[in-house]
Amino acid sequence: MTGVLRTAFALSLGAAVSLGLARFSYALLLPPMRDDLGWSYLVAGAMNTANAAGYLAGALAAPLLLRRLGAARAFALGMVWTALVLTAHALAVGDAALASLRLAAGMGSAVTFVAGGLLAARLATGDAGAGASRAGRILGVYYGGVGAGIVASTAVVPWLAARDVAHAWQGAWVGLGVLALLCAAGSWPVK
């Protein structure tokens, strides 16, 4: 594997965290959280709306952060932030706290995804003579990380959330946070 493809795979870990672990996983956690916390459909939907609002805010703030921190640093910090916020979900059972964490996860995941997309695009166009095939491969690897994150979520969440303990879903958030931290470590240092 070339250094360029290695970097593309490292960047794809950001896509896995931002959309697979931080966004998709909520769909898997919703049934046990709703049952355990007695949520109405309105509250359950509001949690997803909070995450989407955070994602919108993070995407709109990303250009400023990219300018201020640089793409690689914003990418790394966004991944670590998202991982820590995912883990923090395990510490909350109140609606307001969980909604705030969903908002914060959306913000971090958006910064990660935008910065990673910029870095992948730069990598794909870095060698003008490489051609469209190489650029497509690099971008395909990056965006393929989303699918990897979804698969990882489905491998981790169901068995952790189904344990016979109080608030079993909290363990799934810890599992997602640990997985996101491992992804952050695996992507370090992306330039």
VOPAGU-2260 file (C-alpha; in pm, 1 decimal, decimal comma):
REM VOPAGU-2260
SITE   aa  ch    i         X         Y         Z
SITE  MET   A    0       0,0       0,0       0,0
SITE  THR   A    1     137,5     337,2     -94,6
SITE  GLY   A    2     178,9     623,4     149,7
SITE  VAL   A    3    -100,7     809,1     -27,1
SITE  LEU   A    4    -346,5     521,8      20,0
SITE  ARG   A    5    -236,0     480,4     380,6
SITE  THR   A    6    -316,7     846,5     436,1
SITE  ALA   A    7    -653,5     803,1     261,8
SITE  PHE   A    8    -735,2     511,9     494,1
SITE  ALA   A    9    -629,2     719,8     795,1
SITE  LEU   A   10    -861,3     998,9     678,6
SITE  SER   A   11   -1143,4     748,1     629,2
SITE  LEU   A   12   -1133,4     684,7    1004,3
SITE  GLY   A   13   -1258,4    1041,7    1047,2
SITE  ALA   A   14   -1551,9     971,2     817,3
SITE  ALA   A   15   -1618,6     653,2    1015,9
SITE  VAL   A   16   -1628,3     847,8    1342,2
SITE  SER   A   17   -1823,7    1147,5    1217,6
SITE  LEU   A   18   -2108,3     975,5    1036,4
SITE  GLY   A   19   -2088,7     609,4    1135,5
SITE  LEU   A   20   -2022,3     627,4    1508,0
SITE  ALA   A   21   -2152,4     972,0    1600,4
SITE  ARG   A   22   -2467,8     984,1    1384,6
SITE  PHE   A   23   -2580,7     640,4    1265,5
SITE  SER   A   24   -2527,0     470,8    1600,0
SITE  TYR   A   25   -2811,3     673,3    1752,1
SITE  ALA   A   26   -3057,3     478,4    1537,7
SITE  LEU   A   27   -2933,0     159,6    1703,3
SITE  LEU   A   28   -2940,4     312,1    2050,7
SITE  LEU   A   29   -3279,7     476,1    2017,0
SITE  PRO   A   30   -3497,2     173,1    2103,5
SITE  PRO   A   31   -3318,0      80,1    2427,0
SITE  MET   A   32   -3280,0     443,7    2533,1
SITE  ARG   A   33   -3643,7     519,1    2457,1
SITE  ASP   A   34   -3762,6     216,4    2653,4
SITE  ASP   A   35   -3530,7     278,4    2947,3
SITE  LEU   A   36   -3583,5     654,0    2973,8
SITE  GLY   A   37   -3953,9     656,4    2886,9
SITE  TRP   A   38   -3910,5     892,4    2595,3
SITE  SER   A   39   -4200,0    1002,1    2380,5
SITE  TYR   A   40   -4148,9    1007,8    2005,4
SITE  LEU   A   41   -4111,8    1384,4    2035,9
SITE  VAL   A   42   -3819,3    1357,1    2280,3
SITE  ALA   A   43   -3655,4    1080,3    2079,1
SITE  GLY   A   44   -3680,9    1290,8    1763,6
SITE  ALA   A   45   -3558,5    1600,8    1943,6
SITE  MET   A   46   -3235,3    1416,7    2030,3
SITE  ASN   A   47   -3173,4    1354,1    1662,0
SITE  THR   A   48   -3266,2    1713,7    1580,4
SITE  ALA   A   49   -3013,6    1836,6    1838,8
SITE  ASN   A   50   -2746,1    1628,8    1667,5
SITE  ALA   A   51   -2842,0    1765,5    1326,3
SITE  ALA   A   52   -2837,5    2122,0    1459,7
SITE  GLY   A   53   -2491,3    2060,7    1602,1
SITE  TYR   A   54   -2379,2    1918,5    1269,4
SITE  LEU   A   55   -2508,9    2227,6    1089,3
SITE  ALA   A   56   -2334,7    2458,5    1337,1
SITE  GLY   A   57   -2011,4    2260,4    1311,2
SITE  ALA   A   58   -2020,6    2262,4     930,6
SITE  LEU   A   59   -2078,1    2639,0     926,8
SITE  ALA   A   60   -1799,5    2697,1    1181,1
SITE  ALA   A   61   -1556,5    2461,8    1005,3
SITE  PRO   A   62   -1414,5    2721,0     759,9
SITE  LEU   A   63   -1317,6    2948,1    1048,8
SITE  LEU   A   64   -1159,9    2658,9    1239,0
SITE  LEU   A   65    -978,0    2538,2     927,9
SITE  ARG   A   66    -836,1    2885,5     874,7
SITE  ARG   A   67    -737,3    2921,5    1238,1
SITE  LEU   A   68    -607,8    2572,4    1314,7
SITE  GLY   A   69    -529,1    2424,7     976,5
SITE  ALA   A   70    -712,4    2127,4     827,9
SITE  ALA   A   71    -501,9    1853,9     987,5
SITE  ARG   A   72    -528,3    1997,6    1336,3
SITE  ALA   A   73    -902,7    2064,4    1304,0
SITE  PHE   A   74    -946,5    1705,8    1181,4
SITE  ALA   A   75    -755,3    1560,4    1477,1
SITE  LEU   A   76    -920,0    1782,3    1737,1
SITE  GLY   A   77   -1263,4    1714,7    1589,7
SITE  MET   A   78   -1207,1    1340,0    1617,2
SITE  VAL   A   79   -1088,1    1356,2    1976,9
SITE  TRP   A   80   -1371,1    1593,3    2072,8
SITE  THR   A   81   -1628,6    1362,8    1913,2
SITE  ALA   A   82   -1482,8    1056,2    2084,9
SITE  LEU   A   83   -1489,7    1223,1    2425,4
SITE  VAL   A   84   -1844,8    1348,7    2376,3
SITE  LEU   A   85   -1962,7    1002,0    2266,8
SITE  THR   A   86   -1813,7     857,8    2584,9
SITE  ALA   A   87   -1976,0    1132,1    2792,3
SITE  HIS   A   88   -2319,1    1012,2    2674,2
SITE  ALA   A   89   -2273,0     726,8    2921,8
SITE  LEU   A   90   -2271,7     972,6    3211,1
SITE  ALA   A   91   -2611,5    1128,2    3137,6
SITE  VAL   A   92   -2969,2    1012,9    3179,0
SITE  GLY   A   93   -3146,7    1351,0    3173,1
SITE  ASP   A   94   -3304,6    1475,5    2854,1
SITE  ALA   A   95   -3133,8    1816,3    2858,2
SITE  ALA   A   96   -2789,3    1667,1    2920,7
SITE  LEU   A   97   -2831,9    1407,4    2646,9
SITE  ALA   A   98   -2961,3    1667,5    2400,7
SITE  SER   A   99   -2659,6    1887,0    2478,1
SITE  LEU   A  100   -2428,2    1592,2    2418,0
SITE  ARG   A  101   -2601,4    1509,1    2088,3
SITE  LEU   A  102   -2554,1    1875,0    1985,7
SITE  ALA   A  103   -2184,9    1865,6    2081,7
SITE  ALA   A  104   -2132,9    1535,1    1898,8
SITE  GLY   A  105   -2286,2    1685,8    1586,1
SITE  MET   A  106   -2054,3    1985,0    1602,6
SITE  GLY   A  107   -1739,3    1776,2    1643,1
SITE  SER   A  108   -1838,8    1525,9    1379,0
SITE  ALA   A  109   -1907,4    1800,4    1124,2
SITE  VAL   A  110   -1568,6    1962,1    1180,3
SITE  THR   A  111   -1404,5    1620,9    1144,5
SITE  PHE   A  112   -1591,7    1537,9     825,4
SITE  VAL   A  113   -1535,4    1876,2     659,3
SITE  ALA   A  114   -1165,2    1885,3     750,8
SITE  GLY   A  115   -1120,9    1523,5     641,5
SITE  GLY   A  116   -1293,6    1594,2     311,4
SITE  LEU   A  117   -1063,1    1887,8     247,5
SITE  LEU   A  118    -755,7    1680,3     331,5
SITE  ALA   A  119    -876,8    1394,9     108,5
SITE  ALA   A  120    -939,9    1635,9    -179,5
SITE  ARG   A  121    -592,3    1782,9    -137,3
SITE  LEU   A  122    -443,7    1434,0    -133,0
SITE  ALA   A  123    -640,9    1338,2    -444,6
SITE  THR   A  124    -524,4    1642,8    -639,4
SITE  GLY   A  125    -172,9    1661,6    -494,5
SITE  ASP   A  126     -13,7    1491,8    -793,1
SITE  ALA   A  127    -171,0    1645,7   -1101,7
SITE  GLY   A  128     -26,6    1372,1   -1323,6
SITE  ALA   A  129    -186,2    1089,0   -1126,0
SITE  GLY   A  130    -518,9    1107,9   -1305,8
SITE  ALA   A  131    -884,4    1073,0   -1224,6
SITE  SER   A  132    -856,0     706,0   -1135,4
SITE  ARG   A  133    -624,7     774,8    -842,1
SITE  ALA   A  134    -830,2    1072,7    -728,6
SITE  GLY   A  135   -1146,1     862,0    -739,4
SITE  ARG   A  136    -978,1     585,6    -540,6
SITE  ILE   A  137    -860,5     828,0    -271,3
SITE  LEU   A  138   -1198,8     996,7    -237,5
SITE  GLY   A  139   -1373,5     657,9    -249,5
SITE  VAL   A  140   -1158,4     533,8      37,9
SITE  TYR   A  141   -1233,0     848,6     239,2
SITE  TYR   A  142   -1610,0     837,0     189,1
SITE  GLY   A  143   -1607,3     459,5     232,2
SITE  GLY   A  144   -1510,4     525,3     592,4
SITE  VAL   A  145   -1874,4     616,0     656,6
SITE  GLY   A  146   -1976,8     260,7     571,9
SITE  ALA   A  147   -1700,0     122,4     790,5
SITE  GLY   A  148   -1827,8     331,2    1082,1
SITE  ILE   A  149   -2182,4     207,2    1028,1
SITE  VAL   A  150   -2062,7    -154,2    1021,8
SITE  ALA   A  151   -1855,8     -93,9    1336,2
SITE  SER   A  152   -2160,7      57,4    1509,0
SITE  THR   A  153   -2370,4    -246,5    1425,7
SITE  ALA   A  154   -2094,9    -473,3    1557,2
SITE  VAL   A  155   -2060,0    -290,6    1890,2
SITE  VAL   A  156   -2393,0    -135,3    1988,3
SITE  PRO   A  157   -2641,4    -426,7    1986,3
SITE  TRP   A  158   -2451,6    -657,7    2218,2
SITE  LEU   A  159   -2347,2    -380,0    2457,9
SITE  ALA   A  160   -2695,7    -226,3    2471,5
SITE  ALA   A  161   -2863,9    -565,7    2522,9
SITE  ARG   A  162   -2679,0    -656,2    2843,2
SITE  ASP   A  163   -2899,4    -729,4    3142,2
SITE  VAL   A  164   -2793,9    -430,1    3351,2
SITE  ALA   A  165   -2954,0     -97,6    3434,3
SITE  HIS   A  166   -2904,4     158,7    3157,6
SITE  ALA   A  167   -2722,4     -97,1    2940,0
SITE  TRP   A  168   -2721,6     154,5    2654,3
SITE  GLN   A  169   -2463,5     358,5    2849,4
SITE  GLY   A  170   -2207,5      84,7    2791,6
SITE  ALA   A  171   -2271,1     111,1    2419,4
SITE  TRP   A  172   -2185,5     482,7    2429,2
SITE  VAL   A  173   -1861,5     397,0    2609,7
SITE  GLY   A  174   -1788,1     134,9    2344,4
SITE  LEU   A  175   -1849,5     388,7    2067,9
SITE  GLY   A  176   -1628,8     643,8    2244,0
SITE  VAL   A  177   -1344,7     393,9    2281,3
SITE  LEU   A  178   -1380,8     292,6    1917,4
SITE  ALA   A  179   -1371,8     660,6    1814,8
SITE  LEU   A  180   -1057,8     717,6    2024,9
SITE  LEU   A  181    -893,5     419,3    1855,1
SITE  CYS   A  182    -985,8     569,3    1518,5
SITE  ALA   A  183    -838,6     902,8    1626,5
SITE  ALA   A  184    -516,1     728,0    1727,6
SITE  GLY   A  185    -511,2     536,3    1399,1
SITE  SER   A  186    -539,6     856,9    1201,2
SITE  TRP   A  187    -262,1    1040,3    1384,5
SITE  PRO   A  188     -74,1    1227,5    1246,5
SITE  VAL   A  189    -257,9    1309,9     925,8
SITE  LYS   A  190     -98,2    1602,0     742,6
